[in-house]
Amino acid sequence: MESDPYRRVCKRELYRNPWLAVEAHEIVHPNGVAGEHVLIVTPQASAVVVEDGGELLFARQPRFGARRYVVEVVKGGRDRGESGAACAARELREELGIEARTWIALGKLYEIPSIVSDPIEVFVASDTTRLPPQPEDVESIEPVRMTFERALAGVAAGEIEDAVTVAALLKYGLARGLIAAARSSRSTAIPARRDPD
């Protein structure tokens, strides 16, 4: 693992609730400049791409920061001592009332690496069974079913904008062979543009 490029001098906690903490860190940037940086510390989390009958299942729920309902993969934070896979299975049962017999780990990704502390583990769940959902008291979740192609069209049209969901769909599409990996950096490279002087 690569070493931390920042020198972390000290930190103070600004806020804490059961789901996260906000910290202010005095730091020295990699270029030697001193400064302060805010970090949002969350429990490690898991996200689940759910396969069901040739389609994918998503959760549609209200999100306070976005000020609207958002379509996203099932996701949530780990309980103390819980593994990423156990968290994924619990969140899937709670949010959509689904148990899966087959699980594939797709790796990790950072939601906002500049200010959020831990990555999210991404999984694929398939071979599913339905149960009654068990959402938390504050959750209002509606299942949404669509094909992978429709989900990609939703990303392109701005209908699916959750960063974790977009990245999870990319990882899923590559793992399932639904998206071809770039064969040559020359053919897929985005041409560099110079800023106007």
PASEBA-1860 file (N, C-alpha, C; in nm, 3 decimals):
! residues 197
1> MESDPYRR> 0.084/-0.118/0.000/0.000/0.000/0.000/0.088/0.124/0.000 ~ 0.048/0.222/-0.076/0.122/0.348/-0.088/0.115/0.426/0.044 ~ 0.227/0.491/0.080/0.226/0.567/0.205/0.148/0.697/0.188 ~ 0.100/0.749/0.299/0.021/0.872/0.302/0.107/0.990/0.257 ~ 0.069/1.062/0.152/0.149/1.175/0.106/0.133/1.300/0.194 ~ 0.036/1.299/0.286/0.014/1.413/0.374/0.080/1.388/0.509 ~ 0.129/1.496/0.572/0.174/1.486/0.711/0.059/1.536/0.796 ~ 0.009/1.450/0.882/-0.106/1.482/0.966/-0.053/1.524/1.103
9> VCKRELYR> -0.068/1.654/1.133/-0.010/1.712/1.254/-0.099/1.684/1.375 ~ -0.226/1.720/1.368/-0.320/1.694/1.476/-0.461/1.704/1.420 ~ -0.558/1.661/1.500/-0.698/1.665/1.457/-0.786/1.699/1.575 ~ -0.905/1.752/1.543/-1.006/1.774/1.646/-1.141/1.735/1.588 ~ -1.225/1.678/1.673/-1.357/1.636/1.628/-1.452/1.755/1.638 ~ -1.522/1.782/1.528/-1.616/1.892/1.523/-1.760/1.848/1.550 ~ -1.791/1.723/1.514/-1.929/1.675/1.524/-1.928/1.523/1.521 ~ -2.025/1.462/1.587/-2.042/1.316/1.582/-2.189/1.282/1.602
17> NPWLAVEA> -2.236/1.182/1.526/-2.367/1.122/1.549/-2.349/0.971/1.530 ~ -2.454/0.890/1.538/-2.434/0.745/1.525/-2.381/0.699/1.389 ~ -2.388/0.783/1.286/-2.350/0.741/1.151/-2.217/0.797/1.102 ~ -2.170/0.907/1.159/-2.047/0.967/1.110/-1.988/1.064/1.211 ~ -1.864/1.102/1.185/-1.798/1.208/1.261/-1.734/1.303/1.161 ~ -1.722/1.429/1.199/-1.654/1.529/1.117/-1.532/1.576/1.195 ~ -1.416/1.566/1.130/-1.290/1.604/1.194/-1.223/1.715/1.114 ~ -1.153/1.804/1.186/-1.067/1.905/1.123/-0.924/1.863/1.151
25> HEIVHPNG> -0.844/1.851/1.046/-0.705/1.806/1.058/-0.611/1.921/1.022 ~ -0.512/1.946/1.106/-0.401/2.032/1.066/-0.304/1.941/0.993 ~ -0.267/1.983/0.872/-0.186/1.898/0.787/-0.074/1.977/0.720 ~ 0.017/1.903/0.660/0.114/1.959/0.567/0.090/1.886/0.435 ~ 0.054/1.964/0.331/0.026/1.906/0.199/0.152/1.842/0.141 ~ 0.139/1.754/0.043/0.255/1.691/-0.019/0.358/1.791/-0.074 ~ 0.312/1.911/-0.110/0.407/2.011/-0.162/0.471/2.096/-0.053 ~ 0.442/2.064/0.076/0.505/2.133/0.188/0.425/2.248/0.247
33> VAGEHVLI> 0.311/2.281/0.189/0.229/2.392/0.238/0.142/2.342/0.353 ~ 0.142/2.416/0.465/0.059/2.382/0.580/-0.086/2.422/0.553 ~ -0.180/2.350/0.615/-0.320/2.384/0.596/-0.409/2.305/0.688 ~ -0.540/2.321/0.665/-0.641/2.247/0.740/-0.728/2.173/0.641 ~ -0.770/2.054/0.679/-0.855/1.973/0.592/-0.966/1.909/0.675 ~ -1.087/1.910/0.623/-1.200/1.846/0.690/-1.211/1.703/0.638 ~ -1.236/1.610/0.730/-1.252/1.470/0.695/-1.383/1.420/0.755 ~ -1.463/1.351/0.673/-1.585/1.286/0.720/-1.552/1.140/0.744
41> VTPQASAV> -1.565/1.098/0.869/-1.530/0.962/0.908/-1.658/0.882/0.920 ~ -1.671/0.781/0.836/-1.790/0.696/0.834/-1.748/0.553/0.864 ~ -1.842/0.469/0.905/-1.807/0.327/0.915/-1.777/0.276/0.774 ~ -1.696/0.172/0.765/-1.677/0.112/0.634/-1.814/0.069/0.584 ~ -1.830/0.067/0.452/-1.962/0.042/0.394/-1.952/-0.060/0.281 ~ -2.068/-0.110/0.242/-2.078/-0.204/0.130/-2.187/-0.157/0.035 ~ -2.171/-0.193/-0.092/-2.270/-0.165/-0.196/-2.296/-0.295/-0.271 ~ -2.420/-0.312/-0.320/-2.460/-0.437/-0.383/-2.529/-0.411/-0.516
49> VVEDGGEL> -2.475/-0.470/-0.623/-2.544/-0.476/-0.752/-2.623/-0.606/-0.748 ~ -2.755/-0.596/-0.761/-2.843/-0.713/-0.744/-2.893/-0.762/-0.880 ~ -2.859/-0.887/-0.914/-2.910/-0.950/-1.036/-3.036/-1.028/-0.999 ~ -3.141/-1.010/-1.081/-3.266/-1.082/-1.054/-3.340/-1.104/-1.186 ~ -3.344/-1.226/-1.232/-3.420/-1.259/-1.351/-3.376/-1.184/-1.476 ~ -3.248/-1.168/-1.498/-3.198/-1.098/-1.617/-3.200/-0.947/-1.605 ~ -3.242/-0.897/-1.491/-3.244/-0.752/-1.468/-3.169/-0.721/-1.340 ~ -3.153/-0.592/-1.314/-3.089/-0.546/-1.191/-3.194/-0.478/-1.105
57> LFARQPRF> -3.177/-0.491/-0.973/-3.267/-0.424/-0.880/-3.192/-0.311/-0.810 ~ -3.257/-0.198/-0.800/-3.202/-0.080/-0.735/-3.297/-0.035/-0.625 ~ -3.249/0.054/-0.540/-3.331/0.115/-0.436/-3.355/0.261/-0.474 ~ -3.481/0.302/-0.473/-3.514/0.443/-0.495/-3.555/0.499/-0.361 ~ -3.482/0.603/-0.317/-3.511/0.659/-0.186/-3.478/0.807/-0.180 ~ -3.542/0.879/-0.088/-3.512/1.022/-0.076/-3.374/1.041/-0.016 ~ -3.300/1.139/-0.070/-3.167/1.172/-0.018/-3.165/1.320/0.016 ~ -3.134/1.349/0.141/-3.142/1.485/0.194/-3.052/1.583/0.117
65> GARRYVVE> -2.926/1.546/0.097/-2.833/1.636/0.029/-2.873/1.665/-0.115 ~ -2.927/1.566/-0.184/-2.969/1.584/-0.323/-3.103/1.654/-0.335 ~ -3.179/1.659/-0.225/-3.310/1.723/-0.222/-3.411/1.656/-0.314 ~ -3.398/1.525/-0.332/-3.490/1.453/-0.418/-3.473/1.303/-0.397 ~ -3.556/1.225/-0.467/-3.541/1.080/-0.467/-3.427/1.041/-0.560 ~ -3.350/0.940/-0.521/-3.233/0.897/-0.596/-3.243/0.746/-0.619 ~ -3.211/0.702/-0.741/-3.202/0.560/-0.772/-3.057/0.518/-0.752 ~ -3.036/0.416/-0.670/-2.899/0.376/-0.638/-2.893/0.227/-0.608
73> VVKGGRDR> -2.771/0.173/-0.609/-2.751/0.036/-0.565/-2.779/0.030/-0.416 ~ -2.809/-0.088/-0.366/-2.824/-0.107/-0.222/-2.690/-0.079/-0.157 ~ -2.690/0.000/-0.049/-2.563/0.028/0.019/-2.589/0.073/0.161 ~ -2.487/0.057/0.243/-2.498/0.100/0.381/-2.372/0.070/0.459 ~ -2.365/0.126/0.579/-2.248/0.113/0.664/-2.249/-0.015/0.746 ~ -2.129/-0.060/0.777/-2.111/-0.181/0.856/-2.143/-0.157/1.004 ~ -2.196/-0.260/1.065/-2.208/-0.262/1.210/-2.072/-0.301/1.267 ~ -2.048/-0.269/1.394/-1.920/-0.302/1.458/-1.891/-0.451/1.447
81> GESGAACA> -1.772/-0.484/1.398/-1.729/-0.623/1.386/-1.783/-0.697/1.265 ~ -1.861/-0.629/1.180/-1.924/-0.692/1.064/-1.830/-0.688/0.944 ~ -1.824/-0.796/0.868/-1.743/-0.798/0.746/-1.817/-0.723/0.635 ~ -1.745/-0.691/0.527/-1.807/-0.626/0.412/-1.916/-0.712/0.351 ~ -1.891/-0.842/0.339/-1.991/-0.933/0.281/-2.114/-0.944/0.370 ~ -2.094/-0.953/0.501/-2.208/-0.961/0.594/-2.289/-0.833/0.591 ~ -2.222/-0.719/0.581/-2.292/-0.590/0.570/-2.375/-0.587/0.442 ~ -2.317/-0.630/0.332/-2.390/-0.630/0.204/-2.516/-0.716/0.213
89> ARELREEL> -2.503/-0.835/0.272/-2.619/-0.925/0.286/-2.726/-0.864/0.376 ~ -2.684/-0.803/0.487/-2.781/-0.741/0.579/-2.852/-0.624/0.512 ~ -2.778/-0.537/0.445/-2.839/-0.422/0.378/-2.937/-0.466/0.270 ~ -2.904/-0.572/0.197/-2.993/-0.624/0.093/-3.124/-0.675/0.154 ~ -3.115/-0.746/0.267/-3.236/-0.793/0.337/-3.318/-0.675/0.388 ~ -3.250/-0.578/0.451/-3.321/-0.465/0.509/-3.390/-0.380/0.402 ~ -3.314/-0.341/0.299/-3.365/-0.244/0.202/-3.463/-0.302/0.101 ~ -3.434/-0.421/0.049/-3.520/-0.477/-0.056/-3.587/-0.608/-0.017
97> GIEARTWI> -3.556/-0.663/0.100/-3.617/-0.789/0.140/-3.570/-0.904/0.053 ~ -3.439/-0.909/0.026/-3.384/-1.012/-0.062/-3.267/-1.080/0.007 ~ -3.263/-1.213/-0.006/-3.145/-1.290/0.032/-3.086/-1.347/-0.097 ~ -2.954/-1.351/-0.104/-2.886/-1.404/-0.222/-2.798/-1.522/-0.181 ~ -2.794/-1.624/-0.266/-2.710/-1.741/-0.239/-2.573/-1.728/-0.304 ~ -2.562/-1.642/-0.405/-2.435/-1.628/-0.476/-2.386/-1.485/-0.464 ~ -2.259/-1.471/-0.424/-2.198/-1.339/-0.404/-2.064/-1.333/-0.475 ~ -2.037/-1.221/-0.539/-1.907/-1.198/-0.603/-1.857/-1.062/-0.554
105> ALGKLYEI> -1.734/-1.058/-0.507/-1.673/-0.931/-0.465/-1.615/-0.861/-0.588 ~ -1.647/-0.733/-0.605/-1.597/-0.655/-0.719/-1.485/-0.559/-0.681 ~ -1.449/-0.555/-0.555/-1.342/-0.466/-0.511/-1.395/-0.345/-0.436 ~ -1.308/-0.248/-0.419/-1.342/-0.129/-0.341/-1.339/-0.005/-0.428 ~ -1.408/0.099/-0.382/-1.401/0.229/-0.447/-1.426/0.337/-0.343 ~ -1.373/0.454/-0.369/-1.393/0.568/-0.280/-1.507/0.653/-0.332 ~ -1.594/0.693/-0.241/-1.708/0.778/-0.276/-1.661/0.921/-0.305 ~ -1.594/0.983/-0.211/-1.535/1.117/-0.228/-1.399/1.112/-0.158
113> PSIVSDPI> -1.292/1.069/-0.228/-1.165/1.043/-0.161/-1.098/1.165/-0.099 ~ -1.141/1.283/-0.134/-1.080/1.401/-0.074/-1.131/1.428/0.066 ~ -1.254/1.384/0.098/-1.308/1.418/0.230/-1.373/1.302/0.305 ~ -1.389/1.184/0.244/-1.451/1.070/0.313/-1.342/0.966/0.340 ~ -1.339/0.916/0.464/-1.225/0.837/0.510/-1.211/0.699/0.446 ~ -1.316/0.622/0.439/-1.301/0.480/0.402/-1.367/0.446/0.269 ~ -1.310/0.347/0.198/-1.372/0.303/0.073/-1.495/0.216/0.099 ~ -1.569/0.192/-0.006/-1.688/0.107/-0.004/-1.654/-0.022/-0.077
121> EVFVASDT> -1.689/-0.136/-0.018/-1.672/-0.265/-0.086/-1.794/-0.291/-0.172 ~ -1.771/-0.332/-0.296/-1.880/-0.355/-0.391/-1.895/-0.504/-0.419 ~ -2.019/-0.551/-0.419/-2.049/-0.692/-0.441/-2.159/-0.706/-0.547 ~ -2.164/-0.825/-0.609/-2.277/-0.866/-0.693/-2.350/-0.975/-0.617 ~ -2.481/-0.963/-0.608/-2.565/-1.065/-0.544/-2.656/-1.124/-0.650 ~ -2.667/-1.257/-0.652/-2.757/-1.324/-0.748/-2.813/-1.450/-0.683 ~ -2.898/-1.519/-0.757/-2.965/-1.639/-0.706/-3.045/-1.600/-0.581 ~ -3.144/-1.515/-0.603/-3.211/-1.445/-0.493/-3.342/-1.511/-0.449
129> TRLPPQPE> -3.378/-1.482/-0.325/-3.505/-1.521/-0.264/-3.567/-1.398/-0.200 ~ -3.698/-1.385/-0.211/-3.767/-1.267/-0.155/-3.815/-1.292/-0.012 ~ -3.798/-1.188/0.069/-3.846/-1.186/0.207/-3.910/-1.049/0.230 ~ -3.980/-1.031/0.341/-4.030/-0.895/0.369/-3.912/-0.801/0.398 ~ -3.909/-0.682/0.338/-3.801/-0.588/0.369/-3.807/-0.544/0.515 ~ -3.695/-0.499/0.568/-3.686/-0.454/0.707/-3.613/-0.320/0.713 ~ -3.666/-0.216/0.646/-3.595/-0.088/0.644/-3.588/-0.026/0.784 ~ -3.488/0.059/0.804/-3.480/0.134/0.929/-3.600/0.228/0.935
137> DVESIEPV> -3.632/0.274/1.055/-3.749/0.360/1.075/-3.748/0.484/0.986 ~ -3.631/0.537/0.956/-3.622/0.662/0.879/-3.617/0.638/0.728 ~ -3.613/0.512/0.685/-3.598/0.482/0.542/-3.732/0.465/0.472 ~ -3.742/0.520/0.351/-3.856/0.503/0.261/-3.799/0.454/0.128 ~ -3.801/0.325/0.107/-3.732/0.265/-0.007/-3.831/0.194/-0.098 ~ -3.816/0.220/-0.228/-3.897/0.156/-0.331/-3.803/0.080/-0.424 ~ -3.827/-0.050/-0.450/-3.741/-0.122/-0.544/-3.766/-0.076/-0.688 ~ -3.660/-0.070/-0.765/-3.667/-0.033/-0.906/-3.594/-0.141/-0.985
145> RMTFERAL> -3.659/-0.191/-1.089/-3.604/-0.299/-1.171/-3.574/-0.245/-1.311 ~ -3.455/-0.277/-1.362/-3.423/-0.239/-1.500/-3.309/-0.326/-1.552 ~ -3.296/-0.333/-1.683/-3.185/-0.406/-1.742/-3.057/-0.326/-1.723 ~ -2.944/-0.393/-1.741/-2.815/-0.325/-1.732/-2.807/-0.215/-1.837 ~ -2.855/-0.244/-1.958/-2.850/-0.145/-2.066/-2.934/-0.022/-2.031 ~ -3.051/-0.045/-1.972/-3.136/0.067/-1.931/-3.069/0.148/-1.820 ~ -3.000/0.080/-1.729/-2.928/0.150/-1.622/-2.818/0.238/-1.681 ~ -2.743/0.186/-1.779/-2.639/0.267/-1.844/-2.701/0.387/-1.915
153> AGVAAGEI> -2.815/0.366/-1.981/-2.884/0.478/-2.046/-2.927/0.580/-1.942 ~ -2.969/0.532/-1.823/-3.006/0.621/-1.715/-2.888/0.703/-1.664 ~ -2.771/0.641/-1.661/-2.648/0.714/-1.625/-2.621/0.822/-1.729 ~ -2.626/0.784/-1.856/-2.596/0.880/-1.964/-2.696/0.995/-1.967 ~ -2.821/0.967/-1.932/-2.927/1.070/-1.936/-2.935/1.152/-1.808 ~ -2.852/1.119/-1.708/-2.857/1.192/-1.583/-2.969/1.148/-1.491 ~ -3.029/1.033/-1.516/-3.135/0.981/-1.429/-3.077/0.903/-1.312 ~ -2.958/0.846/-1.331/-2.884/0.779/-1.223/-2.756/0.860/-1.204
161> EDAVTVAA> -2.749/0.931/-1.092/-2.637/1.023/-1.070/-2.555/0.990/-0.946 ~ -2.597/0.893/-0.868/-2.522/0.855/-0.749/-2.386/0.800/-0.790 ~ -2.278/0.859/-0.737/-2.143/0.823/-0.779/-2.110/0.676/-0.751 ~ -2.150/0.625/-0.636/-2.121/0.486/-0.604/-2.194/0.394/-0.701 ~ -2.317/0.427/-0.735/-2.395/0.345/-0.829/-2.331/0.346/-0.967 ~ -2.291/0.461/-1.014/-2.227/0.471/-1.147/-2.099/0.387/-1.149 ~ -2.015/0.401/-1.047/-1.890/0.324/-1.041/-1.917/0.175/-1.025 ~ -2.016/0.139/-0.943/-2.050/-0.003/-0.925/-2.099/-0.065/-1.055
169> LLKYGLAR> -2.178/0.011/-1.132/-2.224/-0.039/-1.263/-2.107/-0.061/-1.358 ~ -2.009/0.028/-1.355/-1.890/0.010/-1.439/-1.815/-0.117/-1.398 ~ -1.791/-0.134/-1.268/-1.722/-0.254/-1.220/-1.801/-0.380/-1.258 ~ -1.932/-0.375/-1.240/-2.019/-0.488/-1.273/-2.011/-0.520/-1.422 ~ -2.027/-0.418/-1.507/-2.025/-0.438/-1.652/-1.895/-0.497/-1.701 ~ -1.783/-0.452/-1.643/-1.652/-0.507/-1.681/-1.639/-0.651/-1.633 ~ -1.681/-0.679/-1.509/-1.670/-0.814/-1.454/-1.756/-0.915/-1.530 ~ -1.873/-0.873/-1.574/-1.965/-0.962/-1.646/-1.941/-0.964/-1.796
177> GLIAAARS> -1.844/-0.886/-1.845/-1.816/-0.881/-1.988/-1.920/-0.804/-2.067 ~ -1.995/-0.719/-2.001/-2.098/-0.639/-2.068/-2.042/-0.508/-2.121 ~ -1.925/-0.473/-2.073/-1.853/-0.354/-2.121/-1.714/-0.402/-2.160 ~ -1.674/-0.374/-2.281/-1.541/-0.415/-2.327/-1.437/-0.319/-2.271 ~ -1.333/-0.374/-2.211/-1.223/-0.292/-2.162/-1.149/-0.233/-2.281 ~ -1.092/-0.116/-2.263/-1.018/-0.051/-2.371/-0.904/-0.142/-2.415 ~ -0.893/-0.164/-2.543/-0.788/-0.250/-2.598/-0.658/-0.174/-2.620 ~ -0.671/-0.047/-2.650/-0.552/0.032/-2.679/-0.571/0.172/-2.624
185> SRSTAIPA> -0.473/0.219/-2.549/-0.485/0.354/-2.495/-0.487/0.457/-2.607 ~ -0.427/0.426/-2.719/-0.425/0.520/-2.831/-0.565/0.541/-2.888 ~ -0.642/0.432/-2.902/-0.774/0.445/-2.965/-0.878/0.505/-2.872 ~ -0.857/0.498/-2.741/-0.959/0.545/-2.650/-0.918/0.670/-2.572 ~ -0.798/0.718/-2.597/-0.749/0.833/-2.520/-0.830/0.959/-2.552 ~ -0.856/1.036/-2.451/-0.923/1.165/-2.469/-0.812/1.265/-2.502 ~ -0.825/1.338/-2.613/-0.718/1.430/-2.649/-0.701/1.540/-2.543 ~ -0.576/1.572/-2.514/-0.546/1.678/-2.416/-0.584/1.813/-2.476
193> RRDPD> -0.638/1.899/-2.390/-0.670/2.035/-2.432/-0.590/2.132/-2.350 ~ -0.545/2.235/-2.414/-0.473/2.338/-2.340/-0.571/2.444/-2.296 ~ -0.550/2.496/-2.176/-0.630/2.608/-2.131/-0.596/2.729/-2.215 ~ -0.696/2.810/-2.251/-0.666/2.932/-2.327/-0.580/3.026/-2.244 ~ -0.485/3.086/-2.309/-0.395/3.181/-2.239/-0.459/3.315/-2.222
END
